[in-house]
Amino acid sequence: MSTDIDYYELLEVQRGADDATLKSSYRRLAMRWHPDKNPGDTAAEQRFKAISEAYDCLKDAQKRAAYDRYGHAAYTQQASGGGAGPQDFGGFSDIFENIFGEFMGGGGGRQRRSGPARGQDLRYDLELNLEEAFVGKAASLEVETAVNCEPCGGTGAKPGTSARTCTTCQGQGRVGMRQGLFMVERACPACHGTGQVIADPCDTCSGAGRVDKRRTLSVNIPRGVDDGTRIRVAGEGEAGARGGPSGDLYIFVHMKPHSFFKREGTTLFTTAPISITTAALGGEIEVPGLDRDAAVIKIPHGTQTGKQFRVRGRGMPALNGGVAGGGFGDLVVQIEVETPVKLTKRQRELLQEFQQLEAEEGGKNTPRQSGFFDKLRDAWNELTD
């Protein structure tokens, strides 16, 4: 092998990454290290080859399973005790299936599926603001993916011709070979498991049955989606090779931060400033909601900073419904008492008069403040005794 660096590390993905994540990371890294973008850079060329080698292994389920178990040893002569390459590890599973399948399935092992392979799933990361998540959105997505080749209709054969049954496997897609005392099956090397061979490939797709194309999709994003919500759009992934079924498109939602609201599930949180007079005397405030209607909150006299008021059913809609309040969460408003600034002469005089009256009352209007200083005074006396 050209490198001993861990394949997952080369592709900058986690060990459990799905096929779509592998492909996305490979495309990004291949574009970055491609020799055409780094002319004369030998290190970049070697990096490109290593990345391609890693992806070639991990995109194949059988090779990946062998690599996950044996690492690079799966691709050395020593891995099997001398003599076999990576495909032999797939053979081991075939051995056990052929031996034990008669006991488990009543008829000689698992049935092998031949024919065109299913296309890979795709991932799309979608950013939404809170207002869009509140009402839902018809999103227009641009994705670059493999689609069926139009000239050949996805068959891979030149128009006017057709694929023929593979004579090596007789259309089964798999061939048997003896390994010691056992007979094992592998994908047919002539047709690569499809069961068919194209003698005259299509000029447009070179026999693959699909070509890369940028597509625009219209997808309805339901209301109530949250950060991390995954939406599956069936059949909108990559087209399968040579007419195989398409994969799926998975949309991952990412929420933008909001300047006024914070969200926890279906509950919205916000802070509302009120004047010192409203806090002292009581009154009403209006808090705008995402539904464009104001929530009216009654403020009792003597309200302090930090006091919270819950308005039922004025939060976010539930993605699947079933939340108290008609499918909506709650709105929680936390009060912040604001100290007045830029006082007029008259306002200052009134506040000074109030301050004098407050002092004469001995702190009855501010029990928490009076209590705090009493406790502080007691603590100080204990230290000085």
DONU-575375 format. One record per residue: residue in one letter; x, y, z of N, C-alpha, C in turn. Coordinates in pm, whole numbers, plus 50000, padded with zeros to 5 digits. Each point is the difference from the previous one (the first is absolute). Layout:
N
   r    n.px    n.py    n.pz   ca.px   ca.py   ca.pz    c.px    c.py    c.pz
   A       X       Y       Z       X       Y       Z       X       Y       Z
...
***
This chain:
385
   r    n.px    n.py    n.pz   ca.px   ca.py   ca.pz    c.px    c.py    c.pz
   M   50084   49881   50000   49916   50119   50000   50088   50124   50000
   S   49946   50111   49958   50081   50120   49988   50012   50074   50132
   T   49919   49963   50101   50006   50073   50127   49950   49911   50112
   D   50050   50027   50121   49953   49928   50118   49916   50090   50090
   I   49968   50120   49953   49915   50089   50077   49858   49946   50003
   D   49935   50009   50114   49863   49951   50014   49910   50062   49892
   Y   49922   49915   49932   49916   50048   49890   49896   50102   50048
   Y   49943   49977   50117   49900   50095   50051   50065   50135   50030
   E   50123   49995   50051   50072   50124   50027   50032   50073   49870
   L   50037   49924   49898   50028   50062   49870   49878   50073   49945
   L   49883   49939   50017   49877   50058   49945   49934   50097   50098
   E   50060   50016   50119   49951   50096   50100   49855   49973   50039
   V   49970   49872   50026   49867   49959   50043   50011   49909   50121
   Q   49890   49985   50072   49996   49907   50112   49989   49857   49948
   R   50033   49905   50084   50001   49860   49958   49862   49949   49959
   G   49896   50055   50061   49865   49954   49967   49931   50084   49893
   A   50075   50080   49926   49941   50089   49899   49922   49922   49895
   D   49886   50057   49957   49921   49932   49897   50058   50027   49861
   D   49941   49937   49900   50054   50010   49863   49995   50143   49947
   A   49892   50071   50031   49987   50137   49950   50108   50090   50060
   T   50029   49982   50128   50104   50080   50065   50137   49968   49942
   L   50026   49871   49976   50127   49959   49938   50018   50066   49864
   K   49896   49994   49920   50010   50054   49864   50019   50150   50001
   S   49925   50069   50088   50010   50145   50008   50140   50044   50041
   S   50057   49930   50100   50134   50035   50047   50104   49968   49893
   Y   49981   49886   49931   50095   49964   49894   50000   50103   49888
   R   49883   50043   49957   49993   50100   49893   50068   50130   50040
   R   49977   50040   50125   50061   50125   50047   50152   49990   50003
   L   50051   49888   50053   50146   49984   50012   50065   49976   49864
   A   49930   49924   49913   50055   49975   49867   50014   50129   49920
   M   49901   50088   50014   50007   50129   49932   50116   50084   50054
   R   50022   49988   50129   50106   50079   50063   50140   49953   49959
   W   50019   49868   49992   50133   49945   49976   50021   49952   49857
   H   49906   50025   49911   50013   49952   49863   50126   50059   49935
   P   50077   49918   49924   50123   50048   49936   49979   50121   49910
   D   49882   50010   49939   49975   50115   49911   49996   50130   50079
   K   49961   49992   50129   49997   50120   50082   50131   50023   50074
   N   50088   49901   49995   50129   50012   50067   50112   49957   49905
   P   50015   50068   49886   50100   49958   49900   50141   50001   50057
   G   50071   49889   49977   50138   49990   50044   50017   49966   50146
   D   49892   49984   50074   50007   49970   50143   49990   49848   50020
   T   50115   49937   50020   50004   49855   50014   49924   49953   50124
   A   50012   50076   50108   49931   49962   50124   49849   50002   49982
   A   49950   50100   49927   49856   50009   49975   49954   49882   49914
   E   50082   49962   49904   49965   49887   49914   49991   49871   50080
   Q   50097   49980   50090   49999   49881   50083   49878   50000   50094
   R   49967   50117   50051   49884   50012   50087   49872   49966   49925
   F   49990   50047   49876   49883   49971   49917   49987   49850   49976
   K   50113   49934   49973   49997   49855   49976   49957   49925   50126
   A   50052   50046   50116   49965   49934   50126   49852   50016   50032
   I   49947   50119   49976   49857   50026   50026   49914   49913   49908
   S   50039   49992   49873   49925   49917   49905   50004   49854   50040
   E   50116   49956   50046   50015   49861   50044   49912   49971   50121
   A   49995   50096   50095   49919   49983   50119   49851   49992   49964
   Y   49956   50089   49913   49858   50002   49963   49963   49874   49921
   D   50090   49953   49913   49974   49880   49922   49976   49880   50091
   C   50068   49999   50114   49981   49891   50095   49870   50018   50080
   L   49981   50118   50058   49890   50018   50094   49863   50010   49934
   K   49995   50035   49871   49869   50008   49934   49944   49862   49969
   D   50086   49899   50002   49958   49861   49975   49973   49933   50135
   A   49878   49956   50021   49960   49946   50130   50086   49882   50042
   Q   50033   49912   49903   50078   49881   50032   50143   50036   50036
   K   50060   50090   49923   50137   50043   50030   50005   50076   50132
   R   49898   50081   50024   49999   50080   50123   49990   49910   50123
   A   49917   49896   49990   49987   49908   50113   50134   49933   50030
   A   50072   49962   49894   50131   49938   50018   50098   50099   50061
   Y   49995   50125   49952   50093   50101   50052   49969   50032   50146
   D   49871   50011   50034   49962   50030   50138   50049   49893   50096
   R   50008   49877   49951   50039   49890   50088   50151   49980   50004
   Y   50066   50012   49883   50142   49966   49992   50090   50120   49969
   G   49940   50117   49969   50082   50115   49964   50073   49976   49869
   H   50119   50057   49986   50076   49985   49876   50046   49856   49978
   A   49999   49920   50107   50039   49860   49985   49906   49925   49907
   A   49879   50052   49984   49904   49935   49911   50047   50003   49856
   Y   50098   50086   49969   50046   50015   49862   50142   49949   49983
   T   50044   49917   50091   50135   49943   49989   49991   49849   49987
   Q   50106   49939   49955   50003   49855   49985   49988   49930   50135
   Q   50051   50068   50107   49999   49937   50131   49861   49993   50061
   A   49907   50081   49954   49869   50008   50063   49930   49866   50005
   S   50014   49919   49896   49930   49872   49997   50095   49883   50018
   G   50121   50028   50049   50095   49892   50018   50076   49972   49874
   G   49990   50089   49901   50077   49982   49878   49915   49957   49885
   G   49986   50090   49903   49941   49957   49876   49880   50074   49952
   A   49926   50070   50086   49874   50058   49953   49995   50148   50031
   G   49922   50074   49921   49983   50144   50016   49877   50032   50081
   P   49953   50125   49992   49890   50044   50086   49870   49928   49975
   Q   49976   49955   49877   49871   49938   49972   49980   49871   50076
   D   50108   49940   50050   49986   49874   50072   49926   50016   50132
   F   50005   50117   50059   49928   50020   50124   49850   49996   49975
   G   49956   50050   49884   49860   49986   49964   49966   49854   49981
   G   50100   49921   49950   49980   49858   49981   49974   49928   50130
   F   50066   50044   50110   49979   49935   50128   49853   50005   50040
   S   49936   50118   49981   49859   50010   50036   49916   49911   49912
   D   50042   49984   49873   49926   49912   49910   50010   49855   50047
   I   50118   49962   50053   50019   49864   50048   49899   49968   50110
   F   49992   50090   50099   49910   49976   50112   49855   50001   49955
   E   49967   50088   49904   49862   50004   49952   49965   49870   49929
   N   50094   49948   49921   49971   49877   49926   49990   49879   50092
   I   50081   50003   50109   49996   49887   50092   49875   50003   50087
   F   49977   50118   50065   49894   50008   50098   49866   50042   49942
   G   49999   50046   49875   49875   50044   49940   49898   49888   49990
   E   50046   49875   49982   49908   49888   49989   49923   49981   50130
   F   50070   50026   50112   49934   49980   50129   49909   50116   50035
   M   50035   50121   49952   49924   50119   50038   49889   50032   49902
   G   50023   49975   49874   49900   50041   49902   49931   49885   49932
   G   50046   49877   50026   49933   49884   49943   50014   49992   49851
   G   50124   50014   49949   50008   49986   49855   50128   50050   49941
   G   50111   49996   50076   50127   50021   49934   50044   50143   49988
   G   49997   50075   50107   50064   50132   49998   49909   50110   49953
   R   50054   50122   50013   49922   50120   49966   49992   50018   49849
   Q   49887   50043   49954   49984   50029   49858   50080   50123   49963
   R   50074   49993   49891   50082   50112   49956   49922   50087   49903
   R   50010   50127   50023   49930   50093   49911   50096   50047   49892
   S   49962   49982   49877   50080   50052   49889   49921   50111   49933
   G   50070   50076   49919   49933   50109   49931   50064   50133   50037
   P   49951   50108   49939   50058   50133   50022   49994   50041   50147
   A   50107   50062   50047   50008   50042   50139   49919   50127   50025
   R   49952   50014   50122   49927   50119   50042   50094   50119   50009
   G   49951   50117   49963   50081   50120   50009   50025   50043   50143
   Q   50102   50079   50022   50034   50044   50135   49904   50108   50049
   D   49984   50005   50132   49922   50107   50061   50080   50129   49998
   L   49930   50113   50001   50064   50131   50000   49962   50076   50127
   R   50088   50089   50043   49975   50085   50116   49999   50146   49955
   Y   49903   50075   50054   49993   50144   49971   49981   50074   50132
   D   50085   50097   50028   49990   50079   50122   49925   50129   49970
   L   49888   50019   50071   49912   50115   49974   49993   50090   50123
   E   50030   50128   49980   49990   50099   50107   49863   50068   49996
   L   49936   50011   50118   49870   50067   50011   50005   50098   50115
   N   49921   50109   49988   49982   50087   50116   49876   49956   50076
   L   49978   50059   50116   49891   49956   50087   49863   50024   49938
   E   49987   50111   49927   49872   50030   49936   49964   49895   49895
   E   50101   49953   49924   49975   49896   49899   49962   49869   50066
   A   50065   49967   50112   49967   49877   50071   49861   50008   50062
   F   49954   50120   50031   49868   50019   50062   49888   49971   49901
   V   50015   50044   49876   49891   49986   49903   50025   49889   49897
   G   50125   49947   49993   50033   49906   49895   50047   50074   49876
   K   50053   49926   49905   50058   50067   49884   50006   49905   49880
   A   49973   50056   49882   50024   49927   49876   50141   50037   49954
   A   50094   49911   50024   50141   50029   49973   50039   49952   49862
   S   50081   50081   49933   50056   49963   49870   50147   49963   50021
   L   50032   49873   49977   50134   49949   50028   50074   49969   49871
   E   50125   50038   49993   50085   49964   49886   50097   49893   50046
   V   49993   49885   49935   50088   49889   50036   50068   49947   49873
   E   50127   49966   50016   50073   49939   49889   50005   49850   50026
   T   49946   49924   49908   49988   49857   50023   50003   49925   49868
   A   50009   49870   50009   49996   49915   49881   49854   49973   49963
   V   49967   50023   49873   49865   49976   49950   50007   49903   49883
   N   49887   49942   49968   49997   49906   49888   50040   50070   49871
   C   50083   49934   49922   50043   50054   49871   49881   50001   49904
   E   49970   50115   49942   49883   50011   49914   50013   49923   49868
   P   50114   50009   49930   50008   49931   49871   49976   49849   50009
   C   50052   49937   50108   49985   49855   50010   49891   49959   50097
   G   49934   50100   50062   49893   49968   50094   50048   49932   50126
   G   50130   50014   50032   50054   49941   50121   50049   49858   49984
   T   49991   49942   49880   50043   49861   49982   50151   49989   49985
   G   50066   50106   49955   50143   49997   49977   50037   49953   49860
   A   49903   49949   49926   50026   49951   49865   49971   50109   49897
   K   50075   50001   49893   49979   50099   49895   49858   49987   49948
   P   49933   50115   49974   49862   49996   49949   49988   49907   49879
   G   49899   49916   50002   49979   49903   49893   50059   49864   50032
   T   50078   49994   50108   50057   49872   50042   49952   49969   50141
   S   50036   49885   50049   49960   49963   50136   50108   49913   50063
   A   49994   49989   50130   50096   49915   50071   49965   49853   49976
   R   50101   49917   50010   49978   49856   49984   50030   49928   50131
   T   49945   49883   50014   50023   49921   50121   50147   49962   50011
   C   50054   50017   50117   50141   49967   50023   50020   49849   49987
   T   50093   49960   49914   50024   49858   49980   50085   49939   50111
   T   50071   50085   50073   50084   49948   50108   49917   49948   50116
   C   49897   50077   50038   49916   49960   50114   49861   49957   49958
   Q   49973   50001   49868   49869   49963   49947   49889   50090   50055
   G   50035   50127   50020   49900   50096   50044   49974   50001   50150
   Q   50072   49918   50077   49976   49993   50144   50069   50112   50077
   G   50103   50057   49940   50073   50108   50067   50106   49952   50096
   R   50007   49868   50025   50099   49946   50092   50057   49871   49943
   V   50123   49972   50036   50065   49878   49954   50056   49927   50121
   G   50007   49870   49991   50054   49920   50109   50144   49959   49971
   M   50077   49985   50107   50137   49953   49984   50036   49918   50124
   R   50087   49905   49982   50038   49913   50110   50115   50063   50077
   Q   49986   49997   50132   50105   50049   50088   50020   49895   50108
   G   50101   49920   49982   50023   49888   50092   49887   49900   49987
   L   49935   49973   50111   49892   49902   50002   49865   50062   49969
   F   49999   50131   49983   49872   50068   49988   49983   50061   49860
   M   49874   50013   49962   49964   50072   49878   49937   50132   50043
   V   50059   50110   49956   49949   50131   50040   49957   50078   49876
   E   49917   50100   50022   49950   50085   49892   50055   50141   50012
   R   50022   50061   49882   50041   50139   49995   49929   50068   49885
   A   50004   50136   50004   49944   50074   49888   50074   49962   49872
   C   49925   49985   49894   50059   49960   49872   50097   50110   49953
   P   50125   49963   49970   50098   50101   49956   49971   50056   49861
   A   49921   49928   49921   49971   50046   49863   49892   50106   49996
   C   49895   49982   50080   49887   50095   49997   49988   50080   50129
   H   50092   49976   50096   50001   50071   50129   49869   49983   50077
   G   49943   49884   49988   49881   49967   50079   49868   50039   49936
   T   50000   50061   49882   49874   50044   49940   49931   49889   49922
   G   50075   49901   49958   49941   49891   49922   49992   50030   49851
   Q   50041   50121   49960   49996   50039   49860   50130   50068   49958
   V   50031   49987   49873   50121   50060   49944   49960   50088   49882
   I   50059   50119   49996   49971   50094   49891   50113   49993   49898
   A   49967   49951   49883   50101   49988   49895   50027   50133   49931
   D   49898   50080   49984   50012   50128   49931   49951   50111   50093
   P   50089   50058   50084   49955   50097   50100   49956   50133   49941
   C   49915   50068   50072   49951   50132   49961   50114   50100   49998
   D   50004   50084   49897   50108   50099   49988   49991   50108   50107
   T   49880   50030   50046   49982   50109   50097   50045   49961   50139
   C   49962   49881   50046   50031   49959   50137   50107   49892   50008
   S   50054   49959   49884   50106   49897   49996   49956   49869   50064
   G   49872   49970   49991   49950   49873   50051   49954   50003   50144
   A   50019   50112   50069   49961   50006   50142   49849   50012   50018
   G   49931   50053   49900   49855   50017   50010   49959   50125   50072
   R   50095   50081   50043   49969   50123   50071   50110   50103   49981
   V   49964   50124   50018   50094   50112   49985   49978   50098   50115
   D   50102   50078   50032   49987   50101   50105   49927   50122   49946
   K   49909   50052   50081   49921   50115   49957   49953   50079   50122
   R   49994   50131   49986   49946   50085   50107   49849   50010   49983
   R   49928   49963   50105   49855   49999   49995   49943   50099   50101
   T   49882   50052   49970   49928   50087   50093   49875   49927   50046
   L   49990   49982   50131   49888   49927   50058   49916   50094   50086
   S   49870   49983   49997   49909   50075   50086   49952   49906   50110
   V   50031   50037   50125   49969   49914   50114   49920   50079   50102
   N   49893   49942   50050   49920   50065   50104   50059   49967   50137
   I   50046   50105   50070   50053   49984   50134   49886   50023   50098
   P   49962   49901   50080   49884   50015   50089   50029   50098   50113
   R   49897   50065   50052   50018   50091   50112   50038   49922   50125
   G   50074   50065   50086   50039   49937   50126   50135   49931   49996
   V   50069   50000   49884   50131   49934   49995   50096   50072   50095
   D   50095   49925   50051   50095   50055   50096   50141   49967   49953
   D   50098   50056   50069   50139   49975   49966   50028   49850   50010
   G   50053   49942   49893   50029   49857   49999   49889   49914   49942
   T   49885   50059   49968   49893   49923   49936   50047   49943   49867
   R   49970   49873   49977   50038   49935   49875   49874   49968   49919
   I   49999   50046   49876   49885   49978   49913   50043   49909   49884
   R   49928   49892   49982   50033   49905   49892   49910   50025   49880
   V   50063   50017   49884   49926   50015   49875   50032   49877   49916
   A   49906   49908   49994   50024   49872   49935   50024   50015   49850
   G   50100   49925   49950   50025   49993   49856   50066   50121   49939
   E   50046   50097   50083   50063   50119   49944   50151   50001   50022
   G   50057   49884   50030   50144   49989   50011   50061   49968   49865
   E   50116   49937   50003   50066   49965   49873   49923   49890   49927
   A   49999   50011   49869   49941   49894   49919   50088   49876   50009
   G   49939   49883   50000   50078   49877   50002   50070   49977   49868
   A   50107   49925   50004   50075   49971   49878   49917   49910   49908
   R   50001   50032   49873   49933   49919   49897   49854   49971   50033
   G   49930   50106   50036   49857   49984   50024   49963   49954   50139
   G   50096   49994   50093   49971   49958   50136   49915   50104   50071
   P   49935   49963   50110   49914   50095   50073   50082   50115   50059
   S   49937   50115   50010   50067   50117   50054   50008   49993   50152
   G   50101   50066   50054   50011   50013   50145   49906   50109   50049
   D   50013   50037   50125   49915   50102   50061   50081   50126   50029
   L   49928   50110   50016   50061   50127   50040   49963   50026   50146
   Y   50101   50030   50081   49977   50032   50140   50036   50146   50024
   I   49902   50076   50048   50020   50142   50028   50019   50017   50150
   F   50112   50059   50039   50029   50026   50140   49980   50149   50027
   V   49913   50031   50095   49963   50139   50030   50096   50060   50102
   H   50045   50122   49972   50084   50075   50093   49931   50135   50024
   M   49976   50034   50128   49927   50121   50034   50096   50117   50023
   K   49966   50114   49942   50076   50122   50024   49959   50060   50134
   P   50093   50063   50073   49961   50064   50126   49906   50118   49975
   H   49908   50023   50095   49903   50107   49987   50037   50114   50094
   S   49973   50123   49960   50039   50117   50080   49908   50024   50119
   F   49880   49942   49999   49902   50031   50104   49960   49876   50081
   F   49986   49886   49933   49956   49878   50066   50112   49898   50011
   K   49992   49920   50107   50079   49879   50013   49903   49883   50007
   R   50043   49888   49947   49908   49887   49987   50054   49877   50071
   E   49910   49931   50069   50030   49869   50058   49882   49909   49966
   G   50017   49920   49896   49890   49916   49954   49889   50087   49942
   T   49882   49990   50059   49887   50083   49954   49981   50125   50086
   T   50086   50019   50100   49987   50116   50089   50090   50114   49952
   L   49943   50120   49995   50076   50120   49964   50026   50083   50126
   F   50119   50055   50010   50038   50083   50113   50041   50138   49948
   T   49961   50103   50074   50044   50135   49966   50003   50084   50127
   T   50069   50113   49994   50009   50093   50112   49932   50131   49961
   A   49914   50051   50089   49927   50124   49973   50036   50105   50105
   P   50054   50115   49958   50029   50107   50097   49872   50076   50034
   I   49985   50039   50127   49888   50084   50041   50055   50116   50084
   S   49925   50108   50006   50044   50116   50076   49987   49974   50149
   I   50071   50079   50078   49996   49983   50145   49861   50032   50055
   T   49929   50090   49933   49864   50034   50046   49902   49887   49971
   T   50015   49936   49883   49913   49886   49969   50027   49886   50096
   A   50128   49979   50033   50035   49895   50095   49940   50028   50137
   A   50002   50128   50040   49952   50035   50134   49849   50006   50008
   L   49936   50058   49898   49855   50023   50003   49920   49892   49930
   G   50066   49923   49914   49928   49901   49920   49954   50060   49868
   G   49955   49915   49910   49953   50047   49870   49994   49885   49901
   E   50005   50033   49873   49996   49901   49893   50111   50028   49900
   I   50056   49893   49941   50096   50015   49891   49958   49907   49886
   E   50043   50033   49881   49974   49916   49883   50132   49945   49949
   V   50004   49869   49982   50119   49933   49948   49967   49943   49863
   P   50070   50041   49894   49971   49949   49865   50032   49852   49990
   G   49914   49926   49932   50021   49857   49980   50039   49969   49856
   L   50047   49877   49977   50037   49959   49864   49878   49992   49908
   D   49881   49990   50060   49878   49995   49919   49950   50139   49963
   R   50081   50104   50030   49972   50140   49967   49891   50062   50087
   D   49952   49926   50098   49906   50056   50097   50073   50023   50132
   A   49963   50107   50070   50065   50033   50126   49936   49923   50114
   A   50085   49951   50089   49951   49936   50122   49993   50106   50110
   V   49882   50019   50061   49981   50099   50106   50028   49935   50135
   I   50090   50061   50076   50038   49946   50130   49967   50103   50107
   K   49926   49959   50102   49968   50088   50111   50112   49994   50105
   I   50053   50117   50032   50110   50009   50095   49944   50043   50136
   P   50008   49915   50101   49950   50040   50133   50095   50101   50064
   H   49948   50080   50093   50085   50099   50065   50107   49928   50084
   G   50115   50062   50007   50110   49942   50076   50077   49892   49925
   T   49987   49993   49869   50072   49898   49921   50150   50029   49999
   Q   50078   49896   50020   50146   50014   50004   50064   49945   49873
   T   50124   50044   49974   50078   49946   49889   50017   49848   50018
   G   49985   49927   49893   50012   49854   50005   49868   49928   50007
   K   49892   50071   50031   49868   49938   50005   49961   49951   49861
   Q   49949   49876   49993   49963   49941   49871   49849   49984   49990
   F   49950   50025   49879   49858   49981   49969   49990   49903   49882
   R   49914   49901   50014   49982   49898   49896   49868   50025   49925
   V   50009   50009   49869   49881   50018   49917   49977   49869   49925
   R   49896   49931   50033   49972   49868   49943   49969   50007   49851
   G   50056   49904   49926   49966   49985   49859   50055   50107   49907
   R   50098   50079   50046   50055   50106   49914   50146   49974   49965
   G   50043   49875   50015   50137   49964   49964   50008   49943   49860
   M   50091   49906   49979   50020   49938   49869   49900   49887   49977
   P   49962   49978   49875   49913   49885   49971   50079   49869   50013
   A   49933   49896   50044   50064   49869   50009   50010   49939   49861
   L   50111   49935   49973   50022   49941   49868   49894   49896   49966
   N   49963   49921   50097   49900   49896   49976   49871   50023   50076
   G   49979   50122   50051   49878   50032   50072   49995   49933   50136
   G   49885   50014   50066   49980   49930   50127   50049   50074   50122
   V   50031   50130   49988   50046   50077   50115   49883   50077   50058
   A   49998   50014   50133   49893   50077   50065   50001   50142   49946
   G   49882   50051   49972   49989   50134   49943   49971   49995   49852
   G   49944   49887   49953   49964   49990   49859   50117   49972   49909
   G   50101   49926   50051   50115   49967   49916   50113   50100   50010
   F   49990   50096   50092   50103   50101   50017   50056   49995   50143
   G   50127   50034   50012   50060   50013   50132   49967   50134   50062
   D   50074   50038   50104   49971   50123   50075   50104   50108   49973
   L   49962   50121   50032   50091   50116   49996   50028   50041   50145
   V   50128   50004   50035   50041   50040   50136   50069   50135   49991
   V   49942   50098   50072   50052   50138   49998   50062   50030   50137
   Q   50126   50036   49999   50069   50036   50124   50012   50152   50008
   I   49963   50055   50117   49996   50145   50019   50137   50054   50039
   E   50033   50114   49946   50121   50072   50037   49961   50144   50029
   V   50011   50040   50127   49962   50136   50040   50112   50096   49957
   E   49963   50101   49924   50098   50091   49943   50008   50129   50082
   T   50121   50037   50038   50022   50125   50074   49990   50118   49904
   P   49923   50103   50035   49985   50114   49909   50130   50078   49984
   V   50021   50054   49882   50118   50081   49969   49955   50133   49939
   K   50092   50098   49996   49973   50131   49941   49874   50063   50060
   L   50001   50012   50133   49884   50053   50071   49985   50151   49977
   T   49876   50043   49990   49974   50145   49997   50013   50055   50143
   K   50002   50130   50012   50013   50062   50133   49884   49959   50088
   R   49879   49999   49943   49881   49966   50078   50003   49854   50043
   Q   50042   49912   49911   50008   49858   50033   50101   49977   50112
   R   50111   50072   49994   50101   49986   50103   49946   50047   50136
   E   49927   50112   49997   49943   50053   50124   49901   49900   50061
   L   49918   49939   49916   49902   49903   50049   50068   49876   50059
   L   50107   49957   49934   50071   49883   50049   50072   50032   50132
   Q   50052   50121   50011   50065   50038   50125   49898   50008   50113
   E   49881   50046   49967   49894   50006   50100   49959   49859   50042
   F   49991   49912   49903   49966   49861   50029   50110   49936   50085
   Q   50125   50031   49967   50112   49947   50076   49992   50042   50147
   Q   49961   50128   50024   49989   50050   50135   49889   49926   50076
   L   49887   49982   49933   49889   49928   50061   50037   49854   50028
   E   50074   49943   49909   50043   49861   50015   50088   49985   50124
   A   50090   50098   50019   50089   49995   50117   49921   50014   50129
   E   49897   50085   49998   49917   50020   50118   49922   49874   50036
   E   49968   49918   49898   49927   49875   50023   50091   49890   50053
   G   50130   50026   49998   50093   49901   50055   50017   49875   49915
   G   49987   50015   49868   50025   49886   49910   49885   49905   49984
   K   49879   50041   50042   49885   49911   49986   49968   49969   49853
   N   50034   50093   49911   49971   49978   49857   50101   49908   49932
   T   50115   49983   50064   50106   49917   49940   50049   49899   50104
   P   49917   49903   50036   50036   49904   50106   50123   49916   49968
   R   50019   49965   49874   50118   49918   49965   50128   50079   50021
   Q   49997   50128   49962   50118   50084   50017   50033   50018   50148
   S   49896   50032   50080   50022   50020   50142   50051   49873   50066
   G   49940   49888   49964   50043   49873   50056   50143   49965   49963
   F   50039   50034   49879   50136   49971   49955   50102   50075   50085
   F   49977   50128   50021   50096   50079   50077   49999   49961   50148
   D   49885   49959   50051   49995   49951   50138   50087   49875   50015
   K   49989   49908   49905   50080   49877   50006   50148   50031   49985
   L   50032   50095   49914   50139   50038   49980   50058   50063   50126
   R   49918   50082   50067   50044   50064   50124   50022   49897   50109
   D   49910   49900   50009   50016   49895   50100   50126   49918   49976
   A   50026   49969   49873   50120   49923   49968   50126   50077   50035
   W   49999   50131   49976   50116   50082   50032   50022   50006   50151
   N   49891   50009   50077   50013   50004   50147   50057   49871   50053
   E   49961   49884   49940   50053   49871   50044   50149   49993   49977
   L   50048   50059   49892   50143   49995   49970   50080   50090   50094
   T   49940   50107   50047   50075   50096   50084   49988   49970   50148
   D   49908   49908   50039   49986   49967   50143   50123   49924   50052
***
